[in-house]
Amino acid sequence: MAITKAKSLKGEITIPGDKSISHRGVMFGSISEGITELTGFLDGADCRSTISCFKAMGIDITQENDHVVIHGKGLHGLTKPEKMLDVGNSGTTTRLISGILAGQHFISSLNGDDSIQKRPMGRIITPLTKMGAHIKSIKDNGCAPLEIGGSKLTSIHYDSSVASAQVKSCILLAGLYADGITSVTEPAVSRNHTELMLSGFGANINTNGLTASIEGGPKLVGQKIAVPGDISSAAYFIAAGLMCDNADLLIKNVNTNPTRAGIIKVAKDMGGNIELLNERIVSGEPVADIHVTTSQLNGCEVSGDIIPALIDELPIIAVMAANATGTTTIKDAAELKVKESDRIATVTENLKNMGCDITPTDDGMIINGGKILHGTHIKTYLDHRIAMSFAIAGLVADGETTFDDEGCCVISYPKFFETISSIVNR
């Protein structure tokens, strides 16, 4: 696949379903009573891993494209899998399912690909152990493969050192199987899809500032959920619409949950022409159509409490910064180092190769924008967000941009390059 500079970018697009909500819909539906129906489901590799894991534990799940039906068996209806659960490349699957597995009467194990086996799981091992769970890193290195389950859980209050929806959700899901009330306090607000969706399924869950609490032993009941478009996927086209010449783009049906929508604030802070249209609530989540047009972007600082609301968008924000006038500083984002790749290193390497003036830091990067970017061969490190961010960079770069492996986009956006082709005029 080769990307060249776009002369114009125009049209209306609908992006794939929200990955976070798709994962949770399958998980929560599986431990609920009755039928859960998901429409707009993200049919990507990560979400398929979640379906596969719950099928392996006896849940009847049928899928036809973006329509998924889950026949739930209640909190205690899962059965011991015959072999090790395979989470693929999905950190969300790994950490959230661990909370559910911790409360089961059986012991199970899970593992994933090379990337998953390097990602830190101590951040869930510690709180689950405090709840009385049997959970261990089989290689004793704080990473997958993990062995989990077979213990009675007790409720705790946990002060998390990281603002992570995966950690928070893991603890809250384990709290479903504990007596009393389990609570988690974070240093900053992370995405709240678990709280919103579990409440809809019937859990007694409350949020007070930075603390989320859940009462154990509820009866969860299957739901119908319309999954909105994923703002993390929309972010690439928000950036493209702001950066490309002669751009006028409408991105329809996007989840604009404030705990996820930091990219919108940053785009506005950089001077981007971006507006939300047709704002509404769908299945408990705020949704809107996003209109973007060509803009003169300016550098800004991206730091502090907004970081959890855009952690997955920082690679494409760095690309926007490279095309902006002035300096952009990204900090307080050390979490980038433990994603599918070390995204501080991978973003820096690839932007430097395109001619950008960028300096990595321990917790982010400093980007002096305004230099003309040149096409190059992108090293994706099998990271879908790196591949997609630099495909968008290729739309504003001179020459040709190629990739060592663009196939990794299937993790979250299987038809990403088809969407580009539908709106770009070269």
Order of alpha helices (4+ residues) and beta strands (2+ residues): beta-beta-alpha-beta-alpha-beta-beta-beta-alpha-beta-alpha-beta-beta-beta-beta-alpha-beta-beta-alpha-beta-beta-beta-alpha-beta-alpha-beta-beta-beta-alpha-beta-alpha-beta-beta-beta-alpha-beta-alpha-beta
